[in-house]
Amino acid sequence: MLKPRIFPLLLFLAAIVGTAAPSRARVATGTMEGMVLDSQGRPVADATVTMQTADGSRPFATHTDARGHFQFARFETGQYDLQAYSHGMFSKWTKRISIHRGKKTAVTLRLPPPADVSVTVRN
């Protein structure tokens, strides 16, 4: 039998140990990946790809590799908007793309053709 003083101490220690480890809820995640292509369908290396939550908050950015590929891995499930940028050209925003738990979502972003610019200099 435990002595009367030891029992309250053990009860106290058990309460501390039970609350010492915070519970961490697992967040469902998935992956968004894809390609950035120029107006002629060629991969664009080192393009910046911006992804943000569909409500416009929490922006994230990455760059494409030498083959025009990008990836946002282990992102919380939900809807996101994406846009690519390279050499002064922006793709259109691709809106409300869903990331699903444990899945890869593939997206292709296309940059517009460069604009023809002419400059006239007059004296």
Secondary structure, 3 states (H helix, E strand, C coil): CCCCCHHHHHHHHHHHHHHHCCCCCCCCEEEEEEEEECCCCCECCCCEEEEEECCCCCCEEEECCCCCEEEEEEEECEEEEEEEEECCEECCCEEEEEECCCCEEEEEEECCCCCCCCCCCCC
